[in-house]
Amino acid sequence: MLQVILFFFIVVAGTGGELCISRAMKGIGEIHDFRPRSLIRFVGRALCLRWTWAGIFLMSLGFFSLVAILSFDEVTFVVPFSALSYVVGALGARVMLGEKITQHRWIGIAAVTLGVVLVWWSRG
């Protein structure tokens, strides 16, 4: 049961954090000036957004779940299984960020999912 919870946090919380960070960065806009003062201002603006902090929290939860599961499970199972984050990321990007996902991307995501199923199935 612990394994299921940790995988949930790795895939859903980790990817959810990436989506939150993406939303925050889209709200701030592109970086055009790479001088140190401008970069510091950019980071300061990012740290004022709730999306940034939500993303940091969720990505941290995903990271520490990964660390925890690697303490007792095999890397050759954990890393391929965590690729399910591609599916969650695509669905989240579609729903949360309004991104359009092409048919070719869906085919690629389906191929990754098939790979995860094969790794899970071979574990027996």
FENSUL-V813914 format. One record per residue. RES is the residue in one letter. SS is DSSP state (a for helix, b for strand, c for the rest). PHI is phi as a letter, one per 40 degrees, with the letter a starting at -180 (NA if undefined). BURIAL is 1 if it has 9 or more other C-alpha atoms within 8 Angstrom, else 0. Layout:
res = {RES,RES}
ss = {SS,SS}
phi = {PHI,PHI}
burial = {BURIAL,BURIAL}
//
This chain:
res = {M,L,Q,V,I,L,F,F,F,I,V,V,A,G,T,G,G,E,L,C,I,S,R,A,M,K,G,I,G,E,I,H,D,F,R,P,R,S,L,I,R,F,V,G,R,A,L,C,L,R,W,T,W,A,G,I,F,L,M,S,L,G,F,F,S,L,V,A,I,L,S,F,D,E,V,T,F,V,V,P,F,S,A,L,S,Y,V,V,G,A,L,G,A,R,V,M,L,G,E,K,I,T,Q,H,R,W,I,G,I,A,A,V,T,L,G,V,V,L,V,W,W,S,R,G}
ss = {c,a,a,a,a,a,a,a,a,a,a,a,a,a,a,a,a,a,a,a,a,a,a,a,a,a,a,a,c,c,c,c,c,c,c,a,a,a,a,a,a,a,a,a,a,a,a,c,c,a,a,a,a,a,a,a,a,a,a,a,a,a,a,a,a,a,a,a,a,a,c,c,c,c,a,a,a,a,a,a,a,a,a,a,a,a,a,a,a,a,a,a,a,a,a,a,c,c,c,c,c,c,a,a,a,a,a,a,a,a,a,a,a,a,a,a,a,a,a,a,a,a,a,c}
phi = {NA,d,d,c,c,c,c,d,c,c,c,c,c,d,c,d,c,c,c,c,c,c,c,c,c,c,c,c,h,c,c,b,b,b,c,d,c,c,c,c,c,c,c,d,c,c,c,c,c,c,c,c,c,c,c,c,c,c,c,c,d,c,c,c,c,c,d,c,c,c,c,b,b,c,d,c,b,c,c,c,c,c,c,c,c,c,c,c,c,c,c,c,c,c,c,c,b,g,c,c,b,c,c,c,c,c,c,c,c,c,c,c,c,c,c,c,c,c,c,c,c,c,c,g}
burial = {0,0,0,0,0,1,1,1,1,1,1,1,1,1,1,1,1,1,1,1,1,0,1,1,1,0,0,1,0,0,0,0,0,0,0,0,0,1,1,0,0,1,0,0,1,1,1,0,1,0,1,1,1,1,1,1,1,1,1,1,1,1,1,0,1,1,0,1,1,1,0,0,0,0,0,0,1,1,0,1,1,1,1,1,1,1,1,1,1,1,0,1,1,1,0,0,1,0,0,0,0,0,0,0,0,1,0,0,1,0,0,1,1,0,1,1,0,0,1,1,0,0,0,0}
//
